[in-house]
Amino acid sequence: MGAKKLLDKLHKYLDQGEKKKDAVRCEQIDLILDKLEKKERKLRGKLENEKDKSARKQLEMEVRIIALQRKKGNKRRKELQEKCK
């Protein structure tokens, strides 16, 4: 699954987490955050091997976006932790 789809799903579940008390949503959020972490590691590996400057710049931007979204997602997940019990 692409990074954009993962980020869209993460935002959807985080927004819904505010409205509902649903442990399944929390599990889905955790799953998506794990997938984003794997995606970030994969992109960092590609970045290390990339020689082309424009491709490196694109990969760096994707890595930064995913890292920031993971950080926001983890913070939000901690806020929703009480509702997920």
C-alpha positions in Angstrom: 0.0 0.0 0.0 1.3 3.4 -0.9 2.2 6.0 1.6 -0.6 8.3 0.6 -3.3 5.6 1.2 -1.7 4.8 4.5 -1.7 8.4 5.6 -5.4 8.8 4.4 -6.4 5.8 6.5 -4.5 7.0 9.5 -6.2 10.4 9.4 -9.6 8.8 8.9 -9.2 6.5 11.9 -7.8 9.2 14.1 -10.7 11.5 13.4 -13.2 8.6 14.0 -11.4 7.7 17.2 -12.6 11.0 18.7 -16.2 10.1 18.0 -16.4 6.5 18.9 -15.3 4.2 21.7 -14.1 1.3 19.6 -11.1 -0.9 20.4 -11.0 -2.1 16.8 -10.2 1.4 15.6 -7.3 1.6 18.0 -5.9 -1.7 16.6 -6.3 -0.4 13.1 -4.5 2.8 14.0 -1.6 0.7 15.5 -1.5 -1.5 12.4 -1.3 1.6 10.1 1.4 3.2 12.3 3.4 0.0 12.0 3.1 -0.1 8.3 4.2 3.5 8.1 7.2 2.7 10.1 8.1 -0.1 7.7 7.6 2.2 4.8 9.8 4.8 6.3 12.6 2.3 6.9 12.3 1.0 3.3 12.5 4.6 1.9 15.5 5.4 4.1 17.2 2.3 2.7 16.5 3.5 -0.9 17.7 6.9 0.0 21.1 5.6 1.1 21.6 3.8 -2.2 20.3 6.6 -4.5 22.8 8.6 -6.4 20.6 10.9 -8.5 20.1 14.3 -6.7 16.5 14.8 -7.8 15.5 11.3 -6.8 17.2 11.7 -3.5 15.4 15.0 -2.9 12.1 13.3 -3.6 12.9 10.4 -1.3 14.0 12.8 1.5 10.7 14.7 1.2 8.7 11.4 1.4 10.7 10.2 4.4 10.1 13.6 6.2 6.4 13.5 5.5 6.0 9.9 6.8 8.1 10.6 9.8 6.1 13.7 10.8 2.8 11.9 10.2 3.9 9.0 12.3 4.9 11.3 15.1 1.5 13.1 14.9 -0.3 9.7 14.8 1.6 8.3 17.8 0.8 11.5 19.8 -2.9 11.3 18.8 -3.0 7.5 19.6 -1.7 8.3 23.1 -4.5 10.8 23.5 -7.1 8.2 22.5 -5.6 5.5 24.7 -8.3 6.0 27.4 -11.1 5.4 24.9 -9.4 2.3 23.5 -9.5 0.3 26.7 
